[in-house]
Amino acid sequence: MSQFSQDTQKILDTLRKVAAETLERKRRLGQYAVIWQDGESVAIGEDAPERLILPALK
């Protein structure tokens, strides 16, 4: 794993914490979330659509 500067590591830790808190809040509210997994967008959660329809990139 790469070594990061102390400031960079603090930023990365903060981003991970905020992402985890946001996913937990969405789970508690019963909302699905879209994450990147194995090279593609995946919807997770009880009400997640089976298939995501994403707009084409221009």
MOPAC internal coordinates of N, CA, C and O (Angstrom, degrees):
PM7 1SCF
backbone

  N    0.0000 0     0.00 0     0.00 0    0    0    0
  C    1.4430 1     0.00 0     0.00 0    1    0    0
  C    1.5273 1   108.71 1     0.00 0    2    1    0
  O    1.2310 1   120.61 1   -34.56 1    3    2    1
  N    1.2859 1   116.44 1   145.44 1    3    2    1
  C    1.4630 1   121.87 1  -178.51 1    5    3    2
  C    1.5209 1   111.36 1   -71.97 1    6    5    3
  O    1.2310 1   121.41 1   -31.54 1    7    6    5
  N    1.3064 1   114.91 1   148.46 1    7    6    5
  C    1.4576 1   121.11 1   173.80 1    9    7    6
  C    1.5275 1   107.40 1   -89.77 1   10    9    7
  O    1.2310 1   120.47 1   -47.92 1   11   10    9
  N    1.3081 1   116.71 1   132.08 1   11   10    9
  C    1.4538 1   122.06 1   178.63 1   13   11   10
  C    1.5189 1   108.94 1  -111.11 1   14   13   11
  O    1.2310 1   121.25 1   -23.23 1   15   14   13
  N    1.3243 1   115.21 1   156.77 1   15   14   13
  C    1.4593 1   118.56 1   174.10 1   17   15   14
  C    1.5242 1   107.98 1   -65.34 1   18   17   15
  O    1.2310 1   120.73 1   -16.68 1   19   18   17
  N    1.3030 1   116.22 1   163.32 1   19   18   17
  C    1.4665 1   120.84 1  -178.46 1   21   19   18
  C    1.5350 1   110.69 1   -60.36 1   22   21   19
  O    1.2310 1   120.09 1   137.59 1   23   22   21
  N    1.3342 1   117.43 1   -42.41 1   23   22   21
  C    1.4665 1   120.69 1   178.87 1   25   23   22
  C    1.5230 1   111.53 1   -64.16 1   26   25   23
  O    1.2310 1   120.80 1   135.68 1   27   26   25
  N    1.3269 1   116.08 1   -44.32 1   27   26   25
  C    1.4611 1   120.39 1   179.54 1   29   27   26
  C    1.5203 1   110.62 1   -62.29 1   30   29   27
  O    1.2310 1   120.02 1   138.61 1   31   30   29
  N    1.3323 1   117.56 1   -41.39 1   31   30   29
  C    1.4630 1   120.92 1   179.52 1   33   31   30
  C    1.5247 1   111.09 1   -64.26 1   34   33   31
  O    1.2310 1   120.08 1   140.93 1   35   34   33
  N    1.3426 1   117.46 1   -39.07 1   35   34   33
  C    1.4695 1   121.01 1   177.26 1   37   35   34
  C    1.5256 1   110.70 1   -62.20 1   38   37   35
  O    1.2310 1   120.51 1   137.83 1   39   38   37
  N    1.3327 1   116.63 1   -42.17 1   39   38   37
  C    1.4661 1   121.07 1   179.19 1   41   39   38
  C    1.5210 1   109.97 1   -63.99 1   42   41   39
  O    1.2310 1   120.14 1   133.10 1   43   42   41
  N    1.3186 1   117.35 1   -46.90 1   43   42   41
  C    1.4626 1   121.93 1   179.47 1   45   43   42
  C    1.5267 1   111.19 1   -60.59 1   46   45   43
  O    1.2310 1   120.12 1   135.35 1   47   46   45
  N    1.3155 1   117.37 1   -44.65 1   47   46   45
  C    1.4741 1   121.10 1   177.99 1   49   47   46
  C    1.5239 1   111.24 1   -60.99 1   50   49   47
  O    1.2310 1   120.55 1   138.38 1   51   50   49
  N    1.3346 1   116.55 1   -41.62 1   51   50   49
  C    1.4657 1   120.87 1   179.43 1   53   51   50
  C    1.5206 1   110.81 1   -64.72 1   54   53   51
  O    1.2310 1   120.11 1   135.59 1   55   54   53
  N    1.3257 1   117.39 1   -44.41 1   55   54   53
  C    1.4682 1   120.68 1   178.68 1   57   55   54
  C    1.5283 1   111.60 1   -61.18 1   58   57   55
  O    1.2310 1   120.58 1   138.03 1   59   58   57
  N    1.3348 1   116.50 1   -41.97 1   59   58   57
  C    1.4691 1   119.85 1   178.45 1   61   59   58
  C    1.5309 1   110.99 1   -63.64 1   62   61   59
  O    1.2310 1   120.51 1   138.72 1   63   62   61
  N    1.3335 1   116.62 1   -41.28 1   63   62   61
  C    1.4612 1   121.02 1  -179.98 1   65   63   62
  C    1.5305 1   110.78 1   -64.30 1   66   65   63
  O    1.2310 1   120.51 1   134.29 1   67   66   65
  N    1.3293 1   116.63 1   -45.71 1   67   66   65
  C    1.4639 1   120.78 1  -179.97 1   69   67   66
  C    1.5259 1   110.96 1   -64.12 1   70   69   67
  O    1.2310 1   120.33 1   138.82 1   71   70   69
  N    1.3281 1   116.97 1   -41.18 1   71   70   69
  C    1.4663 1   120.06 1   178.53 1   73   71   70
  C    1.5251 1   110.86 1   -62.78 1   74   73   71
  O    1.2310 1   120.00 1   136.11 1   75   74   73
  N    1.3202 1   117.61 1   -43.89 1   75   74   73
  C    1.4645 1   121.28 1   179.38 1   77   75   74
  C    1.5287 1   111.03 1   -64.09 1   78   77   75
  O    1.2310 1   120.27 1   138.04 1   79   78   77
  N    1.3329 1   117.10 1   -41.96 1   79   78   77
  C    1.4667 1   120.82 1   178.65 1   81   79   78
  C    1.5262 1   110.95 1   -64.40 1   82   81   79
  O    1.2310 1   120.30 1   139.86 1   83   82   81
  N    1.3276 1   117.04 1   -40.14 1   83   82   81
  C    1.4658 1   121.08 1   179.96 1   85   83   82
  C    1.5207 1   110.82 1   -66.09 1   86   85   83
  O    1.2310 1   119.97 1   135.74 1   87   86   85
  N    1.3203 1   117.66 1   -44.26 1   87   86   85
  C    1.4674 1   120.45 1   178.03 1   89   87   86
  C    1.5218 1   111.09 1   -63.50 1   90   89   87
  O    1.2310 1   119.93 1   140.89 1   91   90   89
  N    1.3103 1   117.75 1   -39.11 1   91   90   89
  C    1.4677 1   120.82 1   178.11 1   93   91   90
  C    1.5258 1   110.73 1   -65.53 1   94   93   91
  O    1.2310 1   120.10 1   137.62 1   95   94   93
  N    1.3362 1   117.42 1   -42.38 1   95   94   93
  C    1.4635 1   120.59 1   178.69 1   97   95   94
  C    1.5296 1   110.69 1   -62.40 1   98   97   95
  O    1.2310 1   119.99 1   136.61 1   99   98   97
  N    1.3262 1   117.62 1   -43.39 1   99   98   97
  C    1.4599 1   120.99 1   178.14 1  101   99   98
  C    1.5334 1   110.24 1   -62.58 1  102  101   99
  O    1.2310 1   120.24 1   140.73 1  103  102  101
  N    1.3379 1   117.14 1   -39.27 1  103  102  101
  C    1.4607 1   120.32 1   178.96 1  105  103  102
  C    1.5252 1   110.43 1   -62.89 1  106  105  103
  O    1.2310 1   120.53 1   134.15 1  107  106  105
  N    1.3532 1   116.60 1   -45.85 1  107  106  105
  C    1.4634 1   120.28 1   179.76 1  109  107  106
  C    1.5177 1   112.60 1   -63.62 1  110  109  107
  O    1.2310 1   120.26 1   147.01 1  111  110  109
  N    1.3288 1   117.10 1   -32.99 1  111  110  109
  C    1.4630 1   121.43 1   179.47 1  113  111  110
  C    1.5287 1   112.39 1   -81.75 1  114  113  111
  O    1.2310 1   120.50 1   174.03 1  115  114  113
  N    1.3222 1   116.64 1    -5.97 1  115  114  113
  C    1.4605 1   120.42 1  -179.54 1  117  115  114
  C    1.5191 1   112.87 1    77.67 1  118  117  115
  O    1.2310 1   120.33 1  -156.50 1  119  118  117
  N    1.3079 1   116.97 1    23.50 1  119  118  117
  C    1.4616 1   121.55 1   179.64 1  121  119  118
  C    1.5195 1   109.39 1  -101.24 1  122  121  119
  O    1.2310 1   121.22 1   -33.96 1  123  122  121
  N    1.3317 1   115.26 1   146.04 1  123  122  121
  C    1.4562 1   117.13 1   176.62 1  125  123  122
  C    1.5196 1   109.88 1   -84.89 1  126  125  123
  O    1.2310 1   120.98 1   -16.40 1  127  126  125
  N    1.3106 1   115.73 1   163.60 1  127  126  125
  C    1.4604 1   122.33 1   178.56 1  129  127  126
  C    1.5221 1   108.26 1  -129.30 1  130  129  127
  O    1.2310 1   120.94 1   -26.48 1  131  130  129
  N    1.3064 1   115.81 1   153.52 1  131  130  129
  C    1.4628 1   121.18 1   175.90 1  133  131  130
  C    1.5184 1   107.58 1  -109.67 1  134  133  131
  O    1.2310 1   121.30 1   -55.06 1  135  134  133
  N    1.3341 1   115.11 1   124.94 1  135  134  133
  C    1.4654 1   121.09 1  -179.52 1  137  135  134
  C    1.5199 1   109.25 1  -125.12 1  138  137  135
  O    1.2310 1   120.87 1   -13.73 1  139  138  137
  N    1.3225 1   115.95 1   166.27 1  139  138  137
  C    1.4610 1   121.94 1   175.99 1  141  139  138
  C    1.5181 1   107.52 1   -98.29 1  142  141  139
  O    1.2310 1   120.41 1   -57.44 1  143  142  141
  N    1.3368 1   116.83 1   122.56 1  143  142  141
  C    1.4612 1   121.05 1  -176.84 1  145  143  142
  C    1.5189 1   109.49 1  -143.81 1  146  145  143
  O    1.2310 1   120.32 1   -52.38 1  147  146  145
  N    1.2993 1   116.99 1   127.62 1  147  146  145
  C    1.4672 1   122.62 1   178.14 1  149  147  146
  C    1.5275 1   112.36 1    52.42 1  150  149  147
  O    1.2310 1   120.42 1  -139.27 1  151  150  149
  N    1.3348 1   116.81 1    40.73 1  151  150  149
  C    1.4503 1   121.40 1   175.23 1  153  151  150
  C    1.5104 1   116.57 1    80.03 1  154  153  151
  O    1.2310 1   120.21 1  -166.44 1  155  154  153
  N    1.3419 1   117.20 1    13.56 1  155  154  153
  C    1.4619 1   119.16 1   177.88 1  157  155  154
  C    1.5171 1   111.38 1  -149.91 1  158  157  155
  O    1.2310 1   120.77 1   -18.03 1  159  158  157
  N    1.3378 1   116.13 1   161.97 1  159  158  157
  C    1.4602 1   121.91 1   177.47 1  161  159  158
  C    1.5197 1   109.37 1   -76.60 1  162  161  159
  O    1.2310 1   120.92 1   -46.19 1  163  162  161
  N    1.3383 1   115.84 1   133.81 1  163  162  161
  C    1.4627 1   121.35 1  -178.84 1  165  163  162
  C    1.5216 1   108.31 1  -133.75 1  166  165  163
  O    1.2310 1   120.58 1   -46.69 1  167  166  165
  N    1.3354 1   116.50 1   133.31 1  167  166  165
  C    1.4613 1   121.30 1   175.99 1  169  167  166
  C    1.5283 1   108.23 1   -90.50 1  170  169  167
  O    1.2310 1   120.64 1   -48.73 1  171  170  169
  N    1.3403 1   116.38 1   131.27 1  171  170  169
  C    1.4603 1   121.03 1   178.34 1  173  171  170
  C    1.5183 1   109.32 1  -122.68 1  174  173  171
  O    1.2310 1   120.44 1   -29.46 1  175  174  173
  N    1.3143 1   116.76 1   150.54 1  175  174  173
  C    1.4547 1   122.27 1   179.50 1  177  175  174
  C    1.5146 1   110.42 1   123.57 1  178  177  175
  O    1.2310 1   121.27 1   -17.12 1  179  178  177
  N    1.3304 1   115.18 1   162.88 1  179  178  177
  C    1.4666 1   120.07 1  -176.37 1  181  179  178
  C    1.5147 1   113.58 1   -61.27 1  182  181  179
  O    1.2310 1   119.78 1   143.09 1  183  182  181
  N    1.3240 1   118.02 1   -36.91 1  183  182  181
  C    1.4617 1   120.93 1  -177.04 1  185  183  182
  C    1.5312 1   112.94 1   -98.95 1  186  185  183
  O    1.2310 1   120.76 1  -163.88 1  187  186  185
  N    1.3235 1   116.16 1    16.12 1  187  186  185
  C    1.4653 1   120.38 1  -177.33 1  189  187  186
  C    1.5215 1   110.64 1   -66.24 1  190  189  187
  O    1.2310 1   120.34 1   -42.06 1  191  190  189
  N    1.3353 1   116.95 1   137.94 1  191  190  189
  C    1.4704 1   118.87 1   175.10 1  193  191  190
  C    1.5201 1   109.62 1   -66.33 1  194  193  191
  O    1.2310 1   121.01 1   -29.73 1  195  194  193
  N    1.3226 1   115.67 1   150.27 1  195  194  193
  C    1.4597 1   119.25 1  -179.87 1  197  195  194
  C    1.5258 1   111.56 1   -67.80 1  198  197  195
  O    1.2310 1   121.01 1   147.95 1  199  198  197
  N    1.2992 1   115.67 1   -32.05 1  199  198  197
  C    1.4697 1   120.22 1  -177.83 1  201  199  198
  C    1.5153 1   108.90 1  -135.70 1  202  201  199
  O    1.2310 1   120.68 1   -48.69 1  203  202  201
  N    1.3024 1   116.31 1   131.31 1  203  202  201
  C    1.4563 1   120.70 1   177.26 1  205  203  202
  C    1.5192 1   109.84 1   -88.30 1  206  205  203
  O    1.2310 1   120.84 1   -44.40 1  207  206  205
  N    1.3006 1   116.01 1   135.60 1  207  206  205
  C    1.4556 1   121.22 1   174.37 1  209  207  206
  C    1.5251 1   105.60 1  -110.21 1  210  209  207
  O    1.2310 1   121.38 1   -73.15 1  211  210  209
  N    1.3234 1   114.97 1   106.85 1  211  210  209
  C    1.4504 1   120.77 1  -176.34 1  213  211  210
  C    1.5173 1   110.20 1  -105.09 1  214  213  211
  O    1.2310 1   120.04 1   -34.87 1  215  214  213
  N    1.3182 1   117.52 1   145.13 1  215  214  213
  C    1.4615 1   119.72 1   177.91 1  217  215  214
  C    1.5360 1   110.42 1   -65.65 1  218  217  215
  O    1.2310 1   121.10 1   -32.52 1  219  218  217
  N    1.3100 1   115.50 1   147.48 1  219  218  217
  C    1.4582 1   119.87 1   178.28 1  221  219  218
  C    1.5113 1   110.29 1   -69.11 1  222  221  219
  O    1.2310 1   120.78 1   -37.42 1  223  222  221
  N    1.3139 1   116.12 1   142.58 1  223  222  221
  C    1.4543 1   120.96 1   176.67 1  225  223  222
  C    1.5291 1   109.11 1   -77.71 1  226  225  223
  O    1.2310 1   120.69 1   -39.51 1  227  226  225
  N    1.3057 1   116.28 1   140.49 1  227  226  225
  C    1.4727 1   119.41 1  -179.28 1  229  227  226
  C    1.4935 1   109.96 1   -97.85 1  230  229  227
  O    1.2310 1   120.10 1   180.00 1  231  230  229

